[in-house]
């Protein structure tokens, strides 16, 4: 069974001419690190932070997606912000490593409203482990050696409109489509086109008393020749210390919910934040796997006395 699933994963990697799966890493805790979606988020909070995040998708399914990342998000003088991250993603036999750096400028439109604009520079490398495949013909020369793509350069851009209680962001993290030419001893084995992705997201804070806050948010994702997706989160926060709420991931192209789950967030002292998400697939994938897990840990420092309250980071 595992060998069959590995071949299925390979078919996703190769991407048939008329079908393209979503090619950017998927996160549930984007509200903890929106800079992964939008370079305008660099320095958008009145704090500095660094963190790590790991997502184990479709646990039990051999070759299922696994993503690990480390990032930093810093404020700079002159209404500027800087964010940088390293993202390692694995799907089937494909492994990718991406480095990205964001720079943003935050212009105050009024006492309560701010507009941020950001740009991104990114470099990525892709490796295909053909030697891990189970082949009918083990001497097939096309799969005799692993293959690498070389370095791919790209750029991204985004906008963020935010107030003390709400935010709205739009972004295209990768502006240019890339034709991924995978080479094996000097010969092209196959080509995989990496499509642009468009993101739009929004959220707000609704006070429910002196200690309780309701923080709904949504994320819209679009890529050419891929299902249109919509994420919904409904998070409740108590005393800026503990957060909990349900989430749903919908496939709008086919008109059904792909996954349901919940998230938990906990402040550990004044500077550490731990986040966890569990997702249960509700589509046909639940025949092979029942769970997706995502964990994160953030360190926060340099919080200004006048915090710019925002549901982006459970503050």
N, C-alpha and C positions, 0 to 999 in steps of 0.2 A: 504493500500500500504506500509506504514512504517513497519508493522509487517512482510510482505513478504520480504522486503529488509533486515530486521534484521536477518531473517532466512538464507538469501543468504550470509550475512556477516558471520554467524556462519559456514556455509559450507566452507568458505575460511579459517576460523580459524582452523577447524578440519583437513583440507588438506587431501583429498582423497589419497590413497596409490600411485597412479600413477601421481598425479599432485601436484605441490608445488608452491604457489605464492611467489613473492619476499618478504622476511621476514625482511630485514633491512629497517629502515626508509629511505624515499626518499626525497632528497632535490634538489631544483633548484639553490640555492645560495651556492653551494659547493665551488665556487671560493672565497667566503668570508671566509670560514672556512674549508679548505681542510683537517684539522686534523680529521674531522669526517670520512673521507675516508682513510686517510693514516697517521699512527703514525710518519712517517718520516717528516711530516710537523711541528712537535713540534719545535718551535724556528727557523723555516726556514727563517722568515722575520727578517729584522733588526729593529724590533719593538716589543713591548709587546701589548697585546690586551685582552680584555674580551668582551663577547657579549651574546645576547639572540636571539633566532630565533624561530618563530612559523610558521607552515605550516598547512593550512586548505584545505585539498584535497577533491575534489568532493563535494563542498558546496551544500546543499540541499538534499544530499543523506544520509538518516538516517544510522548511523553506518560507515560513510566514515572515512578514515584515518585522524588523527590529531596528529601532532608531535610538542613538545615543548622542547627546549634545552637551557642550559646555559653552557658556556665554558670559559676557559682561556687558552692563549697560550703565553708562556714566554720564554725569552732567559736566559740561564745560562752561567756562566763562563766556559772556556775550550771547546768552540765549541759545547756545549750541549744545548738542548732545552727540555722544559717540557710543556705538555698540559694535561688538565683535563676537563672532561665534565660530565654533568648529562642530560640524554635523556629520555623523557617520551613520549610514543607512544600509540595510541589507535586505534583499528580497530574492529568495531562491538562490541562484548562483551569482547574482549581481551584488557587488559591494561598491558603495560610492562614498567619497570623502569630500566635503565641501568646506572651504574657508570663506567667510564673508565679513565685510566691514561696512558699517552704516554711519552716515553723518546727517544730522538733522538740525534745522533752525526752527525756533519756536517764537512766533510773533503774537503778542497779546493784542487782540482786536478790541477788547473792552475789559472792564474789571473782572468779568466772569467768563469771558470767552477767549479761546486761544486757537490759532491755526498753526499747525506744524507741517513742514515739508522735509522729506528726506530722500537721499539717494544711496544706492548700494553698489559695491563692487564685489564680485564673487569669482572664485576659482574652484573647479571641481575636477575630480579624477574618478574613473569608473573601471572596475576590474570584474572580469567574468571567469569564474572558476569552472571551466569545462571539465577539468579532471575529476570533479566531484560527481559528475553525471554517471548514471548507469546506462551504458550503451549496448545496443544489440551487437554492434561491431566495435569492439574495443580498439581496433586499429584504424578507425575512421580518422583520416588526417585533419579534417576540419575541427575535431575536438581533441586533438592530441596534446595541445598546450593551452594554458590559461591565456587570456587576452586582456589588454589594457587599452583605454581610450586615449591616454595622454591628457594634458591639461586643457580644460574648457573654460574660457573666460566669459563672463556675463555681467549684466548690470540690472538694477532695479530701481523703482521709485514709488513713492506713496505720499498720501496726504492724511492728516489727522485733525479733526475738529473736536475740541474738548472744552468742557466747562467743569465746575466744581462737582457736578453730579452725573454728567452724561458724556458719552463720546461717540464719534462716528468716524470710521477709518476706511479708506480705499487704497488698494495697492496692487502692483504687479511686480512681485519679487524678482522675476526673471523676464526682462524685456525681450530678449532675442531668443528665437527658436534655434536649437542646436541640432545639427545632424551628427549623431554620435557614430563615428566610424571606428569600429572595433577591429584592430589589426592582429593577425596571427602570422608570425614569421614573414612580415612584409606583404601579406595578402589580406585584402578586406574580406572578413568573414560575413559580416552583416552590418546594416545601418539601422539606427534607432533614432527617430526624431523626438527630441525633447520639447514639448509644447509649452507655450506661455500659460501661466495661471493668473486668474484675477480673483481678488479677495475683497469682500465688503463686510464690515462687522460693526456692531453697535451694542451699547449697553447703558445702564443707568443705575443709580442708587435710589432706593425708596426707603425712607426712614419708617420703622415700625415701632418706635419707642426710643428711650434713651440708650439702650444697649443693642437693639436688634436692627439689622439692615437687610432688606431684600434686594438682591442684585441680579436681575435677569440680563442675559446677553445672547446675541445670535451671531453666527458666522455664515456667510454665503460664499461658496467656492465654485468657480467655473473654469474649465479648461476645454479647449477644442477637442471634439470627438471623445469626450469623457462624460460620465453622468454628472449632472448638476446637483450639488450637495448643499444642505442647510443643516447647521448645528444649532441646537437650542439648549441653553443652560438656565437653571433657576436656582440660584445660590442664596442661602440664608447665612448671615454672619452675626455672631454674638461677640460683642465687645472687642472687635478687631483681633480676636484670639482664635476662635473656632468657626469654621465654615463647613456647610454641608448642603448638598442639593442634587436633584436629579438632572440628567442630561439625555438628549435624543439626537441621533444622527440620521438624517433623512436623505433618500435618493429621490430627488424631485423629477428626474427623467423618467423613472419607472413608477413613480407615485406610491412608494412605500417607505417605511422606516427601516433602516439598515441595522441600527443598534440602539439599545437602551442601557443606561447605567447610572452611576452616581459618582460624585466627587467629594473629597474630604480635604480640608486644609487646617493646619494647626500651627500657630506661632509657638516656637520653642524659645522662651526668653524674649528678649527685645530685638534680636537681630536675625534669628534663624526661622525659616518657614518651611514646613514639610507639606507636600501635596500628594494626593493619591487619587487615581481614577480607576474604576472598574467598568468595563463595557461588556454587554452580552449581545452577540449578533442575533438579529431577528429575521435575517434573510436565509437563503439556502446554505450559507456558511455554517449555520448551527448544526448541520449534519456532521461536520468534521471537527468543529471547535466550539467551545462554549464561553470563551473568556478572552479579554484583552486587559492588560494591566499597564498602568503608567505611573511612575513615581518621579518626584522632583524634590530638590533641596536648594533653597536660596539663602544667601547671606546678604543682609541689608545694612547699609551704613550711610552716614551723612544726611540723615533726614532733617529737612528744614523745619523751623518752628511753625511755619504756616504751611501745613500739608495741603497739597492739591488733591483733595479726596476724589478717588476714581475707582470704579469697579475693575479696572484692568488688573490690579494686583491685590484685591481683597482689602483695600484700605479706604 
